Amino acid sequence: MIYLDAGTTYSKIIATTVGVNDILNTSEDVENLRKNYGKFFIKSDGGKDYYILPSTILKTDNFTKNFEIKKCCGHMGIADENEIIALANGSKNIIDKDATILDLGSRDAKWIRFKDGKFHDMDWNTSCASSTGATVEMLLKFYNVSREELSFNEEKFAVTCGIFGLEKIMDDISNGAKPVEAISKFVHGIAYNAWNFAKKPEKIYLSGGFCENKCFVDSLRYYCEVVLLGRFMLCEGLVNSDKEGELFNA
């Protein structure tokens, strides 16, 4: 069984050989996934194989036609599950009774808050580039800077708008700053925006690709405690809802 979080840039996949009754049953789809996409394999844990692959593959390889997708969420026009619900279902077993879970992807930001173990509040920003990963990826490529070179900088750019944020980076570099320093300030600004967007909690459970951006994580930790959940929370939520029924409703 294949569970797919079809993101704009990268897609996350959990392929499980464990059915709803915890019966091992390696399907042809799971075997073909291992055979054809092994280079995108991340890990295997508890009867589940984890993959991260470029989303372009979903289109160019007719992925969704060649594989039976049990459940899917994401931006690729093939989703049938709500991302907020998937995020809630994925994090339900690892969060505190009172918790804010923030998911930052390539093109959107969303958070959900639990109070006394029950849904309390949420928000979803799907249009502003100042709080997403695609802008950072483009900057790194343009200035030939690696993500690992970025480091926390106490200075930050006010990037309430991604376009104006780019302007600040160019101005900073023209005034003598190194690209890595200017981009780090921009990332700090994104972290500050994310914390404000989530209503300034004392603790954030962070999900999504920004978990692997140390500069962003260190910048966010300047404002609150941060617990890293990794990139598979939405996929885990799809698996959980399939095994246990819809745990949370829209």
N, C-alpha and C positions, 0 to 999 in steps of 0.2 A: 504494500500500500504506500502510495506516494502523497505527501503533504507538501504544498508549494506556497511559499511567500514570494510572489512575483514582483520584485522591486523594479524601479526604473533602471538602475544601473546594474545591480546584482540581485540574483534570486537565490533564496535559501530553500533547501529541500531537506526534509526528513523522509527517508525511505525505511519503513519498518517491516520486520518479519514477524512481529507480534500482533496478533489480531485482538479484537475487543474482548475475547475470552482468554487472553494471554497464551494462545496456542501458536507455537512456531509454525510458520507456513511461508517459506521463501517463494515469492511469486516470480514469474518470468520477468515482470517489469523491474523488480528489484535486481535480479541478476543482470539484465540488460543495462541498467543504470550503472552498475559496478563495472561492466565491461566497456561501455562506451564513454563514460564520464569519470573514470577513475582518477584522472589528474585533478579534478575539482573536489575530491574526497577530503573531508576534514577530520572526521573521527567516527568511531563506532562505539555505541554505549547502550547497554540494556536492550539489545535487539533492534537498535535504531542506527541507521547510517546517516551521516550529516554531510551535506554538500553546499558549497557556495560557488555559483557559476555566473558568468556574464549573462545578463538578461537577453542580449541579442541572440543567444543560442535558442531561446524559447521560440523565436520566430524563424530563424534560418534553418533549424533542424526539425521544424514541425514537431517540437517537443510534445506539445499537448495533444497532438494527434497520434503520436507514436507510443505514448504512455498514458495509462489510465490514472488520472489525478483524482484521489479520493476527496480532498478538499483543497481550496485555493483562496488566497487573499492577495491583494497587491494592486499595482497600477497598470498591469499589462493588458487589460481589457478582457481577461479570462476569469476574473475573480468571481466567486460566489459566496464569500464570507466577509463579514464586516471586520475591519482591522482592529477597531477598538475592542470588540468582543474577543477577538483572537488574542490580543495583548493581555486582556484581563484573565482569560482562561489559561494563558501560558504562565503567568506570574502568580497565580492564586496559591500555589503550594509553597512558595518561597518568600512571600512577603509578610511583613508585620500586619496586624489587624488594622493599624492606621498607617497608610503608606501612599506615596506618590510615585507612580511609574511613568517615566518619560521615555518615549521612543523617538529617536531622531534618525531619519533616513536621508536618502539622496535628494528627495524633493518635498518632504513634508515633516512636520513635527506634531506629535500628539501625546497627550498625557491623560492618565486616569487616576483618580484618588479613591482610596478605600477608607472608610471610617467604621470602626467596630466590625471589621471584616465584611462590610457591605459597600456596594457602590455608593459614592457620595457626589462626585463631580468629575467633569472631563472637559477637554477642549481639543480642537484639531485644526491646525493651520496647514492648508494645502497649497498656498499660493505665494508665500513670501520667501524669496531666495536667501534672505539674511539669516534664516534659521535652518538651513539644509546643507547636506554634504556635497552636492554637485558643484556649488560655487567654490568650495575649498579644493575639490579635485581639479577643476579648471585652472585655478590659481597655481597649484603645484606644478601642473604640466606647463603652463605658460612661462613660469619663472624657473623651471627646471630645479625644483626643490622637492626633496623627498619628505614624506610625512614624518619620518623618524628624526629629521633635522629640526623640526619645530619644537619649541620649548616654551613653557609658561613665561609670560611677560606681564609684569604688574600693570603696565599700560594697556589700554584697550581702545579700540575704535568704537564710536557709537554707530552701530550698524543696524539702525532701525529699518534701513532700506539697503538691500544688497548692492544696488547700483552705486549709491553714495558711498558704501563701504569700499567698493573697488576704487573709487575716486580717491579716497583717503590713502589707500595703499599706494597708488601711483604717486600721489603728492609726497608721501613719506619717503619713497624710494628716490624721487627726484631731489629731495633735500638731503640725501646722503645715507639713508637707512638701507641696510641689507634686505633683500627680498624675504629672507627667512624671518627676520625680525618683524617686518611689516605684516606678513601673513600671520605670524604668531599673535600680534595685536588684534588682527581681524578675528582669529579663532577665539581669543579671549572675549571679544565683543559678542560672538555667537553664543558662547557659554553664558554670558551675563543675560542675553536675551532669553535663552532657554530657561534660566532660573526665574526670570520675571514672568515669562509666559506660563510657567507652572505655578505661579502665585507664591514664589519665594518660600518654598518649604525648607525645613531644617535638614531634611534628608531626601535624597532622590535615588530611586532605583532606575539605573540607566540601561536602556535597551537600544540596539541598533549598531550601525557601523561606527559611530563615534566612540563606542567602547574601546576601539582599537586606536584611537587618536589620543596619545598621551598628553599632548598639549591641551586638547579640549578638556580631558578628564581633570588634569591638574588645575585648569582655569575654573572649571565648575566647582572643584573642591575649595576654591578660594571663598565661595559663598555658602556651601552646605556640604554635609556628608554625602558621599557618593558610593553606591554599591553597584558593581557592574554585573549585568545580567547576560551580556553577550548578544549575538545576532540572531538567535533562533527562537526568541520568545513567541513570536507570532506563529511560527510553525508548531511549537510545542502546544500552543493554544488550540490549534486545529486538531492535533492528536488527542489532547485532553477532552475536547468537546465531542469527539467521535467515540471515545471510550466511555465517557461518563454522561453523555447527553449534553445539551446546551446548558452550561453552568451559569452563564449570564445572558440576559436578553438586552437587545438594543433599546 
